[in-house]
Amino acid sequence: MKIIWCNVALICVLSCNKNKTNKVSQNKEVPVLQVAKKDTLISTQFVADIQAKSNVEMRARIGGIIQKIYVNEGQFVKRGQPLFKINDAEL
């Protein structure tokens, strides 16, 4: 039994020595890249609903078809500024 353990130990020592000599002799060249620091733009998208602080309902005093809109949605307006042009042919 002692002879078997001695043989196993001897095989382990010899196999370890062979691997070390093979690793040293097999040097491989590996390509190396330079890392450069630069700014990167990161964009993210979200699903959202935008609402005004106070919503004002606008209702027409008379009926008609709108021919032209003078203001854009969300634009500030002044008193007396025309907002829409209604088809005046019917009136």
C-alpha positions as CSV (number, residue, x, y, z in Angstrom):
1,M,0.0,0.0,0.0
2,K,2.9,2.3,0.8
3,I,4.4,1.7,-2.6
4,I,1.2,2.7,-4.4
5,W,1.1,6.1,-2.4
6,C,4.7,6.7,-3.2
7,N,4.1,6.1,-6.9
8,V,1.0,8.4,-6.9
9,A,3.0,11.1,-5.1
10,L,5.9,10.7,-7.6
11,I,3.5,11.0,-10.6
12,C,1.9,14.1,-9.2
13,V,5.3,15.8,-8.7
14,L,6.5,14.9,-12.1
15,S,3.3,16.0,-13.8
16,C,3.4,19.4,-12.0
17,N,6.9,20.0,-13.1
18,K,6.1,19.3,-16.8
19,N,3.2,21.8,-16.7
20,K,5.4,24.6,-15.3
21,T,8.1,24.1,-18.0
22,N,5.5,24.0,-20.8
23,K,3.8,27.3,-19.5
24,V,7.1,29.2,-19.5
25,S,8.1,28.1,-23.0
26,Q,4.7,29.0,-24.5
27,N,4.6,32.8,-24.2
28,K,1.8,34.3,-26.3
29,E,1.6,37.8,-27.5
30,V,-1.7,39.5,-26.7
31,P,-2.9,42.7,-28.5
32,V,-3.1,45.8,-26.2
33,L,-5.4,48.7,-26.8
34,Q,-5.0,52.2,-25.3
35,V,-8.0,53.4,-23.4
36,A,-9.0,57.0,-24.2
37,K,-11.2,59.2,-22.0
38,K,-14.0,61.1,-23.8
39,D,-17.4,62.5,-23.2
40,T,-20.4,60.3,-24.0
41,L,-24.0,61.4,-24.6
42,I,-26.5,59.2,-23.0
43,S,-30.2,59.6,-23.9
44,T,-33.2,58.2,-22.1
45,Q,-36.8,58.2,-23.1
46,F,-39.8,58.3,-20.8
47,V,-43.5,58.1,-21.3
48,A,-45.1,61.3,-19.9
49,D,-48.1,63.6,-20.1
50,I,-47.5,67.3,-19.8
51,Q,-50.2,69.5,-18.5
52,A,-50.5,73.3,-17.9
53,K,-50.7,74.8,-14.3
54,S,-54.2,76.0,-15.1
55,N,-56.3,74.8,-18.1
56,V,-58.7,77.4,-19.5
57,E,-61.7,76.2,-21.5
58,M,-62.5,78.3,-24.6
59,R,-66.0,78.2,-26.1
60,A,-67.2,80.0,-29.1
61,R,-70.1,82.6,-28.6
62,I,-71.2,81.9,-32.2
63,G,-71.1,78.8,-34.4
64,G,-68.9,78.6,-37.4
65,I,-65.9,76.9,-39.1
66,I,-62.5,78.1,-38.1
67,Q,-60.5,79.3,-41.1
68,K,-57.3,80.3,-39.4
69,I,-55.6,80.0,-36.0
70,Y,-53.4,82.9,-35.0
71,V,-51.8,81.5,-31.9
72,N,-50.0,78.3,-31.1
73,E,-51.0,76.0,-28.2
74,G,-49.4,77.2,-25.0
75,Q,-48.4,80.6,-26.3
76,F,-48.9,83.7,-24.1
77,V,-51.6,86.0,-25.4
78,K,-52.6,89.6,-24.6
79,R,-56.0,91.2,-24.2
80,G,-57.6,92.0,-27.5
81,Q,-55.3,89.8,-29.5
82,P,-57.2,87.8,-32.2
83,L,-57.0,84.0,-31.6
84,F,-59.0,82.6,-34.5
85,K,-60.7,83.7,-37.7
86,I,-64.2,82.2,-38.2
87,N,-65.7,81.8,-41.6
88,D,-67.7,85.0,-41.9
89,A,-69.5,84.1,-45.1
90,E,-72.2,82.4,-43.1
91,L,-72.7,85.5,-40.9
